[in-house]
Amino acid sequence: MNELVLKFTTWWRGLGSRDQGMALLGLALAVPMLAYLAIWQPISAAQSKALEAERAMAQQLDEVRQLAAQVRSRPATGGAATSTQRLAPLPAIEAAAREFALTGALKRREAEGGNGVRVVFEAASVEALLRMLESLTLKHGLQVTAAQVDPASLGRVNAQISLKSDAP
């Protein structure tokens, strides 16, 4: 290390005063430029990316709210499915997951009491999940009793949903 300092000092002393001034001017211009490229520019790029992700999630949330409003506004047809067409909650979930191509996203299912079920989805399509829940309500009389839905990516969610059969 001392050898490097000695070489630099010898080089510096060998420069004329005009060359030393130019070297200092170059250093004065290079330091802010390097600081910008190494610090400010990556922070700015990360902030832009975060804002874009926030906009995408807000748009996804709006879509989920619109779909939920559509599901809520449809008339309930409690008598549409007869008791002979209805499956028990777990088989109904399995059948609906296959029907709406959510078997890969369905990670866990467990019975809750005699007529309830709790399911966990990871990276499930929002639209397919809402249509599946609507189908379970209309065809099998399963009602959502609790749900926790978190965005996973654009158009996809992680969800923990508890459903209960309206049959005794």
PyMOL commands that set and color helices and strands:
alter all, ss='L'
color gray80, all
select helices_A, chain A and resi 2-14+17-73+89-99+126-140
alter helices_A, ss='H'
color red, helices_A
select strands_A, chain A and resi 106-112+116-125+142-153+156-165
alter strands_A, ss='S'
color yellow, strands_A
deselect
rebuild
show_as cartoon
